[in-house]
């Protein structure tokens, strides 16, 4: 699987897989990253793509010293079941 990249120009994390692009959209305000929507194309769903995308996005947020607001239901669920990321919540 390809690398997750932060496309800062479009305010989204991206993961290319099988000719499709999965995205996790965010808004950045100061030191808070608000995740607004995660989308995985139907052709590549059920392969752990969204989990990989969100894991890497949260890891980057931590590395940059950011706090996170999870308005996206998938990001909220991911943090709920991965307590190692709960300290990031704003």
PyMOL Python script that loads the backbone (N, CA, C, O; Angstrom):
from pymol import cmd

cmd.read_pdbstr("""\
ATOM      1  N   UNK A   1       0.860  -1.184   0.000  1.00  0.00           N
ATOM      2  CA  UNK A   1       0.000   0.000   0.000  1.00  0.00           C
ATOM      3  C   UNK A   1       0.901   1.240   0.000  1.00  0.00           C
ATOM      4  O   UNK A   1       1.967   1.244   0.616  1.00  0.00           O
ATOM      5  N   UNK A   2       0.469   2.266  -0.682  1.00  0.00           N
ATOM      6  CA  UNK A   2       1.229   3.507  -0.798  1.00  0.00           C
ATOM      7  C   UNK A   2       1.302   4.239   0.540  1.00  0.00           C
ATOM      8  O   UNK A   2       0.665   3.857   1.521  1.00  0.00           O
ATOM      9  N   UNK A   3       2.085   5.283   0.542  1.00  0.00           N
ATOM     10  CA  UNK A   3       2.227   6.137   1.723  1.00  0.00           C
ATOM     11  C   UNK A   3       1.024   7.078   1.844  1.00  0.00           C
ATOM     12  O   UNK A   3       0.474   7.536   0.843  1.00  0.00           O
ATOM     13  N   UNK A   4       0.637   7.350   3.071  1.00  0.00           N
ATOM     14  CA  UNK A   4      -0.368   8.381   3.320  1.00  0.00           C
ATOM     15  C   UNK A   4       0.349   9.716   3.213  1.00  0.00           C
ATOM     16  O   UNK A   4       1.422   9.894   3.789  1.00  0.00           O
ATOM     17  N   UNK A   5      -0.235  10.654   2.482  1.00  0.00           N
ATOM     18  CA  UNK A   5       0.387  11.970   2.375  1.00  0.00           C
ATOM     19  C   UNK A   5      -0.591  13.052   2.819  1.00  0.00           C
ATOM     20  O   UNK A   5      -1.805  12.934   2.653  1.00  0.00           O
ATOM     21  N   UNK A   6      -0.025  14.093   3.381  1.00  0.00           N
ATOM     22  CA  UNK A   6      -0.816  15.233   3.814  1.00  0.00           C
ATOM     23  C   UNK A   6      -0.813  16.249   2.676  1.00  0.00           C
ATOM     24  O   UNK A   6       0.203  16.893   2.417  1.00  0.00           O
ATOM     25  N   UNK A   7      -1.936  16.390   2.006  1.00  0.00           N
ATOM     26  CA  UNK A   7      -2.082  17.376   0.945  1.00  0.00           C
ATOM     27  C   UNK A   7      -2.581  18.652   1.610  1.00  0.00           C
ATOM     28  O   UNK A   7      -3.784  18.898   1.687  1.00  0.00           O
ATOM     29  N   UNK A   8      -1.644  19.455   2.086  1.00  0.00           N
ATOM     30  CA  UNK A   8      -2.006  20.659   2.839  1.00  0.00           C
ATOM     31  C   UNK A   8      -2.790  21.653   1.995  1.00  0.00           C
ATOM     32  O   UNK A   8      -3.624  22.388   2.523  1.00  0.00           O
ATOM     33  N   UNK A   9      -2.532  21.685   0.686  1.00  0.00           N
ATOM     34  CA  UNK A   9      -3.253  22.598  -0.196  1.00  0.00           C
ATOM     35  C   UNK A   9      -4.747  22.315  -0.241  1.00  0.00           C
ATOM     36  O   UNK A   9      -5.556  23.232  -0.377  1.00  0.00           O
ATOM     37  N   UNK A  10      -5.107  21.044  -0.128  1.00  0.00           N
ATOM     38  CA  UNK A  10      -6.524  20.657  -0.127  1.00  0.00           C
ATOM     39  C   UNK A  10      -7.034  20.327   1.275  1.00  0.00           C
ATOM     40  O   UNK A  10      -8.192  19.942   1.435  1.00  0.00           O
ATOM     41  N   UNK A  11      -6.183  20.472   2.287  1.00  0.00           N
ATOM     42  CA  UNK A  11      -6.542  20.170   3.688  1.00  0.00           C
ATOM     43  C   UNK A  11      -7.102  18.769   3.827  1.00  0.00           C
ATOM     44  O   UNK A  11      -8.203  18.562   4.337  1.00  0.00           O
ATOM     45  N   UNK A  12      -6.309  17.809   3.357  1.00  0.00           N
ATOM     46  CA  UNK A  12      -6.746  16.425   3.481  1.00  0.00           C
ATOM     47  C   UNK A  12      -5.539  15.485   3.430  1.00  0.00           C
ATOM     48  O   UNK A  12      -4.523  15.764   2.792  1.00  0.00           O
ATOM     49  N   UNK A  13      -5.697  14.374   4.123  1.00  0.00           N
ATOM     50  CA  UNK A  13      -4.741  13.283   4.018  1.00  0.00           C
ATOM     51  C   UNK A  13      -5.243  12.388   2.905  1.00  0.00           C
ATOM     52  O   UNK A  13      -6.448  12.181   2.760  1.00  0.00           O
ATOM     53  N   UNK A  14      -4.309  11.850   2.109  1.00  0.00           N
ATOM     54  CA  UNK A  14      -4.676  11.039   0.955  1.00  0.00           C
ATOM     55  C   UNK A  14      -3.916   9.721   0.960  1.00  0.00           C
ATOM     56  O   UNK A  14      -2.766   9.647   1.394  1.00  0.00           O
ATOM     57  N   UNK A  15      -4.580   8.691   0.471  1.00  0.00           N
ATOM     58  CA  UNK A  15      -3.954   7.382   0.296  1.00  0.00           C
ATOM     59  C   UNK A  15      -4.423   6.827  -1.046  1.00  0.00           C
ATOM     60  O   UNK A  15      -5.610   6.579  -1.255  1.00  0.00           O
ATOM     61  N   UNK A  16      -3.468   6.641  -1.940  1.00  0.00           N
ATOM     62  CA  UNK A  16      -3.759   6.088  -3.271  1.00  0.00           C
ATOM     63  C   UNK A  16      -3.711   4.568  -3.175  1.00  0.00           C
ATOM     64  O   UNK A  16      -2.750   4.000  -2.656  1.00  0.00           O
ATOM     65  N   UNK A  17      -4.753   3.915  -3.679  1.00  0.00           N
ATOM     66  CA  UNK A  17      -4.778   2.449  -3.689  1.00  0.00           C
ATOM     67  C   UNK A  17      -5.603   1.971  -4.876  1.00  0.00           C
ATOM     68  O   UNK A  17      -6.750   2.379  -5.057  1.00  0.00           O
ATOM     69  N   UNK A  18      -5.015   1.120  -5.665  1.00  0.00           N
ATOM     70  CA  UNK A  18      -5.728   0.538  -6.802  1.00  0.00           C
ATOM     71  C   UNK A  18      -6.306   1.551  -7.754  1.00  0.00           C
ATOM     72  O   UNK A  18      -7.379   1.329  -8.315  1.00  0.00           O
ATOM     73  N   UNK A  19      -5.616   2.671  -7.954  1.00  0.00           N
ATOM     74  CA  UNK A  19      -6.118   3.707  -8.852  1.00  0.00           C
ATOM     75  C   UNK A  19      -7.196   4.586  -8.255  1.00  0.00           C
ATOM     76  O   UNK A  19      -7.807   5.387  -8.962  1.00  0.00           O
ATOM     77  N   UNK A  20      -7.434   4.447  -6.969  1.00  0.00           N
ATOM     78  CA  UNK A  20      -8.440   5.240  -6.256  1.00  0.00           C
ATOM     79  C   UNK A  20      -7.765   6.032  -5.145  1.00  0.00           C
ATOM     80  O   UNK A  20      -6.692   5.662  -4.670  1.00  0.00           O
ATOM     81  N   UNK A  21      -8.401   7.122  -4.738  1.00  0.00           N
ATOM     82  CA  UNK A  21      -7.855   7.949  -3.672  1.00  0.00           C
ATOM     83  C   UNK A  21      -8.827   7.997  -2.501  1.00  0.00           C
ATOM     84  O   UNK A  21      -9.971   8.429  -2.642  1.00  0.00           O
ATOM     85  N   UNK A  22      -8.355   7.546  -1.346  1.00  0.00           N
ATOM     86  CA  UNK A  22      -9.122   7.678  -0.098  1.00  0.00           C
ATOM     87  C   UNK A  22      -8.650   8.964   0.573  1.00  0.00           C
ATOM     88  O   UNK A  22      -7.474   9.319   0.489  1.00  0.00           O
ATOM     89  N   UNK A  23      -9.569   9.660   1.239  1.00  0.00           N
ATOM     90  CA  UNK A  23      -9.219  10.943   1.842  1.00  0.00           C
ATOM     91  C   UNK A  23      -9.784  11.083   3.253  1.00  0.00           C
ATOM     92  O   UNK A  23     -10.831  10.530   3.591  1.00  0.00           O
ATOM     93  N   UNK A  24      -9.055  11.836   4.054  1.00  0.00           N
ATOM     94  CA  UNK A  24      -9.533  12.268   5.373  1.00  0.00           C
ATOM     95  C   UNK A  24      -9.391  13.789   5.380  1.00  0.00           C
ATOM     96  O   UNK A  24      -8.285  14.319   5.485  1.00  0.00           O
ATOM     97  N   UNK A  25     -10.519  14.480   5.268  1.00  0.00           N
ATOM     98  CA  UNK A  25     -10.523  15.941   5.211  1.00  0.00           C
ATOM     99  C   UNK A  25     -10.409  16.538   6.613  1.00  0.00           C
ATOM    100  O   UNK A  25     -10.903  15.976   7.591  1.00  0.00           O
ATOM    101  N   UNK A  26      -9.749  17.682   6.681  1.00  0.00           N
ATOM    102  CA  UNK A  26      -9.584  18.359   7.968  1.00  0.00           C
ATOM    103  C   UNK A  26      -9.562  19.871   7.787  1.00  0.00           C
ATOM    104  O   UNK A  26      -9.391  20.388   6.683  1.00  0.00           O
ATOM    105  N   UNK A  27      -9.741  20.559   8.909  1.00  0.00           N
ATOM    106  CA  UNK A  27      -9.542  22.006   8.983  1.00  0.00           C
ATOM    107  C   UNK A  27      -8.492  22.234  10.055  1.00  0.00           C
ATOM    108  O   UNK A  27      -8.529  21.605  11.112  1.00  0.00           O
ATOM    109  N   UNK A  28      -7.567  23.123   9.787  1.00  0.00           N
ATOM    110  CA  UNK A  28      -6.522  23.433  10.755  1.00  0.00           C
ATOM    111  C   UNK A  28      -6.729  24.849  11.250  1.00  0.00           C
ATOM    112  O   UNK A  28      -6.814  25.787  10.457  1.00  0.00           O
ATOM    113  N   UNK A  29      -6.812  25.004  12.568  1.00  0.00           N
ATOM    114  CA  UNK A  29      -6.972  26.316  13.176  1.00  0.00           C
ATOM    115  C   UNK A  29      -6.032  26.380  14.370  1.00  0.00           C
ATOM    116  O   UNK A  29      -6.279  25.752  15.400  1.00  0.00           O
ATOM    117  N   UNK A  30      -4.968  27.133  14.229  1.00  0.00           N
ATOM    118  CA  UNK A  30      -3.967  27.186  15.289  1.00  0.00           C
ATOM    119  C   UNK A  30      -3.339  25.823  15.464  1.00  0.00           C
ATOM    120  O   UNK A  30      -2.793  25.247  14.524  1.00  0.00           O
ATOM    121  N   UNK A  31      -3.424  25.311  16.692  1.00  0.00           N
ATOM    122  CA  UNK A  31      -2.841  23.997  16.963  1.00  0.00           C
ATOM    123  C   UNK A  31      -3.912  22.909  17.092  1.00  0.00           C
ATOM    124  O   UNK A  31      -3.711  21.909  17.780  1.00  0.00           O
ATOM    125  N   UNK A  32      -5.054  23.115  16.423  1.00  0.00           N
ATOM    126  CA  UNK A  32      -6.144  22.137  16.453  1.00  0.00           C
ATOM    127  C   UNK A  32      -6.494  21.700  15.030  1.00  0.00           C
ATOM    128  O   UNK A  32      -6.769  22.524  14.158  1.00  0.00           O
ATOM    129  N   UNK A  33      -6.476  20.379  14.820  1.00  0.00           N
ATOM    130  CA  UNK A  33      -6.858  19.797  13.541  1.00  0.00           C
ATOM    131  C   UNK A  33      -8.229  19.158  13.729  1.00  0.00           C
ATOM    132  O   UNK A  33      -8.389  18.231  14.524  1.00  0.00           O
ATOM    133  N   UNK A  34      -9.225  19.667  12.983  1.00  0.00           N
ATOM    134  CA  UNK A  34     -10.584  19.142  13.055  1.00  0.00           C
ATOM    135  C   UNK A  34     -10.827  18.256  11.844  1.00  0.00           C
ATOM    136  O   UNK A  34     -10.830  18.731  10.708  1.00  0.00           O
ATOM    137  N   UNK A  35     -11.031  16.962  12.091  1.00  0.00           N
ATOM    138  CA  UNK A  35     -11.337  16.032  11.010  1.00  0.00           C
ATOM    139  C   UNK A  35     -12.828  16.126  10.713  1.00  0.00           C
ATOM    140  O   UNK A  35     -13.660  15.972  11.606  1.00  0.00           O
ATOM    141  N   UNK A  36     -13.158  16.381   9.443  1.00  0.00           N
ATOM    142  CA  UNK A  36     -14.548  16.621   9.070  1.00  0.00           C
ATOM    143  C   UNK A  36     -15.189  15.482   8.293  1.00  0.00           C
ATOM    144  O   UNK A  36     -16.404  15.297   8.363  1.00  0.00           O
ATOM    145  N   UNK A  37     -14.393  14.712   7.551  1.00  0.00           N
ATOM    146  CA  UNK A  37     -14.984  13.658   6.720  1.00  0.00           C
ATOM    147  C   UNK A  37     -13.895  12.715   6.235  1.00  0.00           C
ATOM    148  O   UNK A  37     -12.812  13.152   5.845  1.00  0.00           O
ATOM    149  N   UNK A  38     -14.183  11.438   6.262  1.00  0.00           N
ATOM    150  CA  UNK A  38     -13.293  10.427   5.692  1.00  0.00           C
ATOM    151  C   UNK A  38     -14.073   9.698   4.611  1.00  0.00           C
ATOM    152  O   UNK A  38     -15.228   9.320   4.809  1.00  0.00           O
ATOM    153  N   UNK A  39     -13.429   9.505   3.466  1.00  0.00           N
ATOM    154  CA  UNK A  39     -14.114   8.844   2.364  1.00  0.00           C
ATOM    155  C   UNK A  39     -13.181   7.855   1.676  1.00  0.00           C
ATOM    156  O   UNK A  39     -12.054   8.187   1.306  1.00  0.00           O
ATOM    157  N   UNK A  40     -13.679   6.640   1.518  1.00  0.00           N
ATOM    158  CA  UNK A  40     -12.947   5.588   0.807  1.00  0.00           C
ATOM    159  C   UNK A  40     -13.827   5.157  -0.368  1.00  0.00           C
ATOM    160  O   UNK A  40     -14.989   4.803  -0.171  1.00  0.00           O
ATOM    161  N   UNK A  41     -13.282   5.185  -1.585  1.00  0.00           N
ATOM    162  CA  UNK A  41     -14.071   4.756  -2.740  1.00  0.00           C
ATOM    163  C   UNK A  41     -14.582   3.317  -2.564  1.00  0.00           C
ATOM    164  O   UNK A  41     -13.865   2.472  -2.028  1.00  0.00           O
ATOM    165  N   UNK A  42     -15.808   3.033  -3.007  1.00  0.00           N
ATOM    166  CA  UNK A  42     -16.399   1.693  -2.832  1.00  0.00           C
ATOM    167  C   UNK A  42     -15.507   0.548  -3.316  1.00  0.00           C
ATOM    168  O   UNK A  42     -15.495  -0.523  -2.710  1.00  0.00           O
ATOM    169  N   UNK A  43     -14.773   0.760  -4.383  1.00  0.00           N
ATOM    170  CA  UNK A  43     -13.948  -0.313  -4.959  1.00  0.00           C
ATOM    171  C   UNK A  43     -12.835  -0.793  -4.034  1.00  0.00           C
ATOM    172  O   UNK A  43     -12.321  -1.899  -4.205  1.00  0.00           O
ATOM    173  N   UNK A  44     -12.456   0.034  -3.049  1.00  0.00           N
ATOM    174  CA  UNK A  44     -11.346  -0.354  -2.163  1.00  0.00           C
ATOM    175  C   UNK A  44     -11.757  -0.392  -0.684  1.00  0.00           C
ATOM    176  O   UNK A  44     -10.903  -0.372   0.203  1.00  0.00           O
ATOM    177  N   UNK A  45     -13.052  -0.447  -0.432  1.00  0.00           N
ATOM    178  CA  UNK A  45     -13.530  -0.547   0.956  1.00  0.00           C
ATOM    179  C   UNK A  45     -13.284  -1.941   1.507  1.00  0.00           C
ATOM    180  O   UNK A  45     -13.008  -2.884   0.765  1.00  0.00           O
ATOM    181  N   UNK A  46     -13.390  -2.052   2.827  1.00  0.00           N
ATOM    182  CA  UNK A  46     -13.234  -3.331   3.536  1.00  0.00           C
ATOM    183  C   UNK A  46     -11.820  -3.907   3.416  1.00  0.00           C
ATOM    184  O   UNK A  46     -11.637  -5.123   3.457  1.00  0.00           O
ATOM    185  N   UNK A  47     -10.835  -3.041   3.271  1.00  0.00           N
ATOM    186  CA  UNK A  47      -9.438  -3.470   3.201  1.00  0.00           C
ATOM    187  C   UNK A  47      -8.579  -2.787   4.251  1.00  0.00           C
ATOM    188  O   UNK A  47      -7.354  -2.901   4.224  1.00  0.00           O
ATOM    189  N   UNK A  48      -9.214  -2.080   5.173  1.00  0.00           N
ATOM    190  CA  UNK A  48      -8.459  -1.374   6.205  1.00  0.00           C
ATOM    191  C   UNK A  48      -7.887  -0.045   5.742  1.00  0.00           C
ATOM    192  O   UNK A  48      -7.028   0.534   6.406  1.00  0.00           O
ATOM    193  N   UNK A  49      -8.366   0.434   4.603  1.00  0.00           N
ATOM    194  CA  UNK A  49      -7.837   1.673   4.030  1.00  0.00           C
ATOM    195  C   UNK A  49      -8.125   2.868   4.934  1.00  0.00           C
ATOM    196  O   UNK A  49      -7.225   3.662   5.211  1.00  0.00           O
ATOM    197  N   UNK A  50      -9.357   3.005   5.394  1.00  0.00           N
ATOM    198  CA  UNK A  50      -9.712   4.142   6.248  1.00  0.00           C
ATOM    199  C   UNK A  50      -8.936   4.103   7.553  1.00  0.00           C
ATOM    200  O   UNK A  50      -8.486   5.141   8.040  1.00  0.00           O
ATOM    201  N   UNK A  51      -8.776   2.920   8.122  1.00  0.00           N
ATOM    202  CA  UNK A  51      -8.017   2.799   9.377  1.00  0.00           C
ATOM    203  C   UNK A  51      -6.566   3.215   9.172  1.00  0.00           C
ATOM    204  O   UNK A  51      -6.004   3.937   9.995  1.00  0.00           O
ATOM    205  N   UNK A  52      -5.965   2.767   8.090  1.00  0.00           N
ATOM    206  CA  UNK A  52      -4.575   3.142   7.803  1.00  0.00           C
ATOM    207  C   UNK A  52      -4.457   4.651   7.607  1.00  0.00           C
ATOM    208  O   UNK A  52      -3.533   5.281   8.120  1.00  0.00           O
ATOM    209  N   UNK A  53      -5.394   5.221   6.865  1.00  0.00           N
ATOM    210  CA  UNK A  53      -5.406   6.654   6.599  1.00  0.00           C
ATOM    211  C   UNK A  53      -5.514   7.449   7.891  1.00  0.00           C
ATOM    212  O   UNK A  53      -4.741   8.382   8.113  1.00  0.00           O
ATOM    213  N   UNK A  54      -6.464   7.089   8.743  1.00  0.00           N
ATOM    214  CA  UNK A  54      -6.684   7.827   9.991  1.00  0.00           C
ATOM    215  C   UNK A  54      -5.528   7.605  10.967  1.00  0.00           C
ATOM    216  O   UNK A  54      -5.106   8.545  11.641  1.00  0.00           O
ATOM    217  N   UNK A  55      -5.020   6.398  11.052  1.00  0.00           N
ATOM    218  CA  UNK A  55      -3.874   6.128  11.927  1.00  0.00           C
ATOM    219  C   UNK A  55      -2.707   7.050  11.572  1.00  0.00           C
ATOM    220  O   UNK A  55      -2.132   7.697  12.446  1.00  0.00           O
ATOM    221  N   UNK A  56      -2.365   7.103  10.295  1.00  0.00           N
ATOM    222  CA  UNK A  56      -1.230   7.923   9.878  1.00  0.00           C
ATOM    223  C   UNK A  56      -1.508   9.410  10.050  1.00  0.00           C
ATOM    224  O   UNK A  56      -0.601  10.172  10.384  1.00  0.00           O
ATOM    225  N   UNK A  57      -2.751   9.834   9.828  1.00  0.00           N
ATOM    226  CA  UNK A  57      -3.114  11.239  10.032  1.00  0.00           C
ATOM    227  C   UNK A  57      -2.981  11.620  11.504  1.00  0.00           C
ATOM    228  O   UNK A  57      -2.449  12.683  11.826  1.00  0.00           O
ATOM    229  N   UNK A  58      -3.459  10.763  12.389  1.00  0.00           N
ATOM    230  CA  UNK A  58      -3.346  11.042  13.824  1.00  0.00           C
ATOM    231  C   UNK A  58      -1.891  11.014  14.280  1.00  0.00           C
ATOM    232  O   UNK A  58      -1.490  11.803  15.135  1.00  0.00           O
ATOM    233  N   UNK A  59      -1.114  10.122  13.719  1.00  0.00           N
ATOM    234  CA  UNK A  59       0.312  10.058  14.049  1.00  0.00           C
ATOM    235  C   UNK A  59       1.005  11.349  13.636  1.00  0.00           C
ATOM    236  O   UNK A  59       1.854  11.859  14.367  1.00  0.00           O
ATOM    237  N   UNK A  60       0.653  11.876  12.474  1.00  0.00           N
ATOM    238  CA  UNK A  60       1.243  13.148  12.041  1.00  0.00           C
ATOM    239  C   UNK A  60       0.779  14.301  12.922  1.00  0.00           C
ATOM    240  O   UNK A  60       1.575  15.177  13.260  1.00  0.00           O
ATOM    241  N   UNK A  61      -0.493  14.313  13.296  1.00  0.00           N
ATOM    242  CA  UNK A  61      -0.994  15.356  14.197  1.00  0.00           C
ATOM    243  C   UNK A  61      -0.191  15.345  15.496  1.00  0.00           C
ATOM    244  O   UNK A  61       0.204  16.399  15.993  1.00  0.00           O
ATOM    245  N   UNK A  62       0.049  14.156  16.043  1.00  0.00           N
ATOM    246  CA  UNK A  62       0.836  14.040  17.277  1.00  0.00           C
ATOM    247  C   UNK A  62       2.255  14.576  17.064  1.00  0.00           C
ATOM    248  O   UNK A  62       2.766  15.327  17.895  1.00  0.00           O
ATOM    249  N   UNK A  63       2.883  14.196  15.966  1.00  0.00           N
ATOM    250  CA  UNK A  63       4.257  14.617  15.678  1.00  0.00           C
ATOM    251  C   UNK A  63       4.370  16.133  15.569  1.00  0.00           C
ATOM    252  O   UNK A  63       5.411  16.708  15.883  1.00  0.00           O
ATOM    253  N   UNK A  64       3.287  16.779  15.119  1.00  0.00           N
ATOM    254  CA  UNK A  64       3.286  18.235  14.967  1.00  0.00           C
ATOM    255  C   UNK A  64       2.793  18.950  16.226  1.00  0.00           C
ATOM    256  O   UNK A  64       2.708  20.178  16.248  1.00  0.00           O
ATOM    257  N   UNK A  65       2.467  18.184  17.282  1.00  0.00           N
ATOM    258  CA  UNK A  65       2.009  18.786  18.525  1.00  0.00           C
ATOM    259  C   UNK A  65       0.603  19.349  18.448  1.00  0.00           C
ATOM    260  O   UNK A  65       0.264  20.282  19.177  1.00  0.00           O
ATOM    261  N   UNK A  66      -0.224  18.786  17.564  1.00  0.00           N
ATOM    262  CA  UNK A  66      -1.592  19.280  17.393  1.00  0.00           C
ATOM    263  C   UNK A  66      -2.572  18.517  18.269  1.00  0.00           C
ATOM    264  O   UNK A  66      -2.338  17.360  18.619  1.00  0.00           O
ATOM    265  N   UNK A  67      -3.654  19.165  18.614  1.00  0.00           N
ATOM    266  CA  UNK A  67      -4.801  18.516  19.230  1.00  0.00           C
ATOM    267  C   UNK A  67      -5.807  18.225  18.121  1.00  0.00           C
ATOM    268  O   UNK A  67      -5.733  18.807  17.039  1.00  0.00           O
ATOM    269  N   UNK A  68      -6.741  17.326  18.394  1.00  0.00           N
ATOM    270  CA  UNK A  68      -7.664  16.851  17.372  1.00  0.00           C
ATOM    271  C   UNK A  68      -9.110  16.987  17.843  1.00  0.00           C
ATOM    272  O   UNK A  68      -9.433  16.718  19.000  1.00  0.00           O
ATOM    273  N   UNK A  69      -9.965  17.409  16.924  1.00  0.00           N
ATOM    274  CA  UNK A  69     -11.412  17.364  17.117  1.00  0.00           C
ATOM    275  C   UNK A  69     -11.941  16.400  16.046  1.00  0.00           C
ATOM    276  O   UNK A  69     -11.654  16.565  14.860  1.00  0.00           O
ATOM    277  N   UNK A  70     -12.702  15.410  16.469  1.00  0.00           N
ATOM    278  CA  UNK A  70     -13.202  14.380  15.550  1.00  0.00           C
ATOM    279  C   UNK A  70     -14.667  14.629  15.223  1.00  0.00           C
ATOM    280  O   UNK A  70     -15.550  14.046  15.852  1.00  0.00           O
ATOM    281  N   UNK A  71     -14.931  15.480  14.255  1.00  0.00           N
ATOM    282  CA  UNK A  71     -16.306  15.695  13.781  1.00  0.00           C
ATOM    283  C   UNK A  71     -16.722  14.571  12.831  1.00  0.00           C
ATOM    284  O   UNK A  71     -17.912  14.305  12.662  1.00  0.00           O
ATOM    285  N   UNK A  72     -15.754  13.924  12.224  1.00  0.00           N
ATOM    286  CA  UNK A  72     -16.003  12.783  11.355  1.00  0.00           C
ATOM    287  C   UNK A  72     -16.299  11.564  12.230  1.00  0.00           C
ATOM    288  O   UNK A  72     -15.540  11.260  13.150  1.00  0.00           O
ATOM    289  N   UNK A  73     -17.395  10.870  11.946  1.00  0.00           N
ATOM    290  CA  UNK A  73     -17.784   9.728  12.776  1.00  0.00           C
ATOM    291  C   UNK A  73     -16.757   8.593  12.717  1.00  0.00           C
ATOM    292  O   UNK A  73     -16.556   7.897  13.713  1.00  0.00           O
ATOM    293  N   UNK A  74     -16.113   8.398  11.578  1.00  0.00           N
ATOM    294  CA  UNK A  74     -15.117   7.326  11.503  1.00  0.00           C
ATOM    295  C   UNK A  74     -13.909   7.655  12.361  1.00  0.00           C
ATOM    296  O   UNK A  74     -13.404   6.787  13.073  1.00  0.00           O
ATOM    297  N   UNK A  75     -13.438   8.892  12.308  1.00  0.00           N
ATOM    298  CA  UNK A  75     -12.287   9.294  13.133  1.00  0.00           C
ATOM    299  C   UNK A  75     -12.653   9.170  14.606  1.00  0.00           C
ATOM    300  O   UNK A  75     -11.846   8.695  15.405  1.00  0.00           O
ATOM    301  N   UNK A  76     -13.850   9.589  14.973  1.00  0.00           N
ATOM    302  CA  UNK A  76     -14.303   9.486  16.368  1.00  0.00           C
ATOM    303  C   UNK A  76     -14.303   8.019  16.811  1.00  0.00           C
ATOM    304  O   UNK A  76     -13.820   7.697  17.896  1.00  0.00           O
ATOM    305  N   UNK A  77     -14.838   7.141  15.980  1.00  0.00           N
ATOM    306  CA  UNK A  77     -14.871   5.711  16.297  1.00  0.00           C
ATOM    307  C   UNK A  77     -13.456   5.143  16.395  1.00  0.00           C
ATOM    308  O   UNK A  77     -13.162   4.360  17.298  1.00  0.00           O
ATOM    309  N   UNK A  78     -12.594   5.529  15.481  1.00  0.00           N
ATOM    310  CA  UNK A  78     -11.215   5.023  15.495  1.00  0.00           C
ATOM    311  C   UNK A  78     -10.522   5.400  16.805  1.00  0.00           C
ATOM    312  O   UNK A  78      -9.855   4.566  17.418  1.00  0.00           O
ATOM    313  N   UNK A  79     -10.677   6.639  17.230  1.00  0.00           N
ATOM    314  CA  UNK A  79     -10.068   7.083  18.492  1.00  0.00           C
ATOM    315  C   UNK A  79     -10.698   6.351  19.676  1.00  0.00           C
ATOM    316  O   UNK A  79      -9.998   5.998  20.625  1.00  0.00           O
ATOM    317  N   UNK A  80     -12.003   6.120  19.629  1.00  0.00           N
ATOM    318  CA  UNK A  80     -12.679   5.394  20.713  1.00  0.00           C
ATOM    319  C   UNK A  80     -12.103   3.993  20.904  1.00  0.00           C
ATOM    320  O   UNK A  80     -11.964   3.532  22.037  1.00  0.00           O
ATOM    321  N   UNK A  81     -11.768   3.312  19.810  1.00  0.00           N
ATOM    322  CA  UNK A  81     -11.282   1.933  19.932  1.00  0.00           C
ATOM    323  C   UNK A  81      -9.760   1.829  19.952  1.00  0.00           C
ATOM    324  O   UNK A  81      -9.214   0.734  20.089  1.00  0.00           O
ATOM    325  N   UNK A  82      -9.074   2.959  19.817  1.00  0.00           N
ATOM    326  CA  UNK A  82      -7.607   2.999  19.905  1.00  0.00           C
ATOM    327  C   UNK A  82      -7.220   4.020  20.968  1.00  0.00           C
ATOM    328  O   UNK A  82      -6.893   5.162  20.645  1.00  0.00           O
ATOM    329  N   UNK A  83      -7.255   3.613  22.236  1.00  0.00           N
ATOM    330  CA  UNK A  83      -7.008   4.550  23.331  1.00  0.00           C
ATOM    331  C   UNK A  83      -5.672   5.261  23.280  1.00  0.00           C
ATOM    332  O   UNK A  83      -5.503   6.297  23.923  1.00  0.00           O
ATOM    333  N   UNK A  84      -4.718   4.729  22.529  1.00  0.00           N
ATOM    334  CA  UNK A  84      -3.412   5.384  22.436  1.00  0.00           C
ATOM    335  C   UNK A  84      -3.496   6.748  21.741  1.00  0.00           C
ATOM    336  O   UNK A  84      -2.536   7.517  21.774  1.00  0.00           O
ATOM    337  N   UNK A  85      -4.631   7.051  21.116  1.00  0.00           N
ATOM    338  CA  UNK A  85      -4.800   8.348  20.467  1.00  0.00           C
ATOM    339  C   UNK A  85      -5.731   9.291  21.242  1.00  0.00           C
ATOM    340  O   UNK A  85      -5.908  10.440  20.835  1.00  0.00           O
ATOM    341  N   UNK A  86      -6.318   8.838  22.331  1.00  0.00           N
ATOM    342  CA  UNK A  86      -7.288   9.654  23.057  1.00  0.00           C
ATOM    343  C   UNK A  86      -6.665  10.914  23.664  1.00  0.00           C
ATOM    344  O   UNK A  86      -7.366  11.899  23.894  1.00  0.00           O
ATOM    345  N   UNK A  87      -5.359  10.890  23.922  1.00  0.00           N
ATOM    346  CA  UNK A  87      -4.707  12.076  24.466  1.00  0.00           C
ATOM    347  C   UNK A  87      -4.657  13.231  23.468  1.00  0.00           C
ATOM    348  O   UNK A  87      -4.378  14.367  23.850  1.00  0.00           O
ATOM    349  N   UNK A  88      -4.921  12.951  22.206  1.00  0.00           N
ATOM    350  CA  UNK A  88      -4.903  13.996  21.181  1.00  0.00           C
ATOM    351  C   UNK A  88      -6.185  14.845  21.176  1.00  0.00           C
ATOM    352  O   UNK A  88      -6.196  15.950  20.635  1.00  0.00           O
ATOM    353  N   UNK A  89      -7.255  14.328  21.775  1.00  0.00           N
ATOM    354  CA  UNK A  89      -8.535  15.030  21.716  1.00  0.00           C
ATOM    355  C   UNK A  89      -8.466  16.374  22.396  1.00  0.00           C
ATOM    356  O   UNK A  89      -7.973  16.501  23.517  1.00  0.00           O
ATOM    357  N   UNK A  90      -8.977  17.391  21.692  1.00  0.00           N
ATOM    358  CA  UNK A  90      -8.981  18.758  22.208  1.00  0.00           C
ATOM    359  C   UNK A  90     -10.101  18.928  23.227  1.00  0.00           C
ATOM    360  O   UNK A  90     -10.273  20.014  23.780  1.00  0.00           O
TER     361      UNK A  90
END
""", "prot")
cmd.dss("prot")
cmd.show_as("cartoon", "prot")
cmd.util.cbc("prot")
cmd.orient("prot")
